[in-house]
Amino acid sequence: MVESILPVILGLSILLQLLSAVAAVCLSARTGFYKPWILIAAAVSLMAVRRIISFIDIVQGGEIPVSALGAESTALLISALMLSGILLFAPALRMIQRRNELELEAKDMMVRETHHHVKNDLQLLQSIVTLQKSFPNTDINSSFLNDLETRIHSISLLHEQLYQTDSCAGSIKRYLQSLADSIAEAHNHKQIELKLDLHDYPVSTKNLLYCGLLTNEALTNCFKHAFDGNSKDPHIVVQTHAENDQLLLTIADNGCGMTDAAIYDSAEHSYGMSLIQSLGENSGWSIVIDGSSGTSISAHLPLEKVPERL
C-alpha cells in the first residue's frame, strides 16, 4: 500500500512546488519586485529538488519506510498551501496597487491644483507690474519693472507646466524652450538668432526653478548688452547636456564679451549678475562665467536619481 501511494504523493508534491516556483517568477515580472520573488522561487525550487532526490532514492532502493508516508503527506499539504497562497497573492496585490494608484492620483491632483493657483497668483502679480509700467506718473524705473516682469513670468511658466503635466516633474526642455522664446519675443531683437540645443533630463522642481531664473537673467543680459550695431552674425545658444550624474546648462553669445574685472564689478552693481552668481551657492551647483570670447555662463547642477526597481 505504502509502495504505491508514496511515489504518487512525492510526484504531486514536486509538481506543486515547481508550479509555485513558476508562479513566483511570474509575480516578480508583474510586480517589478524582482529580488524577493526570485528568492522565493529559488527556495521553492530547492524544496522540489529535495523531493526529487527522495523520489530517486525510493525508486532505486526499493524499500519504502512506513514512517515516510506521514512526513511526505505533510510536505504535500505544505506544497498545496504554498501554491494556493502565491496564487491568491496576485489579486490581493492588484487591489493594493489600485488603492495606491488612487491615492497617488488624488495627491497629484492636489499638487497640480496648487501649481494652478500659484500660476494664477503670479499672473495677477505680473498684470499689476504691467499696469504700473503703463501708468504715466510712475516714479519707478521702467527697466526695473521690465526685469521684474520677466522674472515673475519665468516662475509662472514653470507652475503652468507643472499644472499641465500628468506628473509632479516638469520637462526642462519644454520649460526652457518656452522661457527662451518668451524672452526673445519680449526684447524683439529679430536680428539676433536664438539657437536652442535642449534635451530632457531628470531635474528636481527646485532646480528647474533655479534653471529658469538663471536662463532668464543670462538671456536678458545677452539681449541688452552683448551686441552693438557692428556685431556680425549675432546669436545666442542655450544648451543642456548630461555629464556623468550632473546637468550642464550653458547660455553663450558671440558678442563683445566681458573682462574678469567687469564680471565681478557687474556682480556688485547688477542685480541680475549677482543673482546668477548666488545660484552657484546652491547645494550641488557650480557656475562659471567666461567673457573671453563672447560671454558664456555654464552651470553644473545635480540630476535626479531615477529609483531602481527592487
Order of alpha helices (4+ residues) and beta strands (2+ residues): alpha-alpha-alpha-alpha-alpha-beta-alpha-beta-beta-alpha-alpha-beta-beta
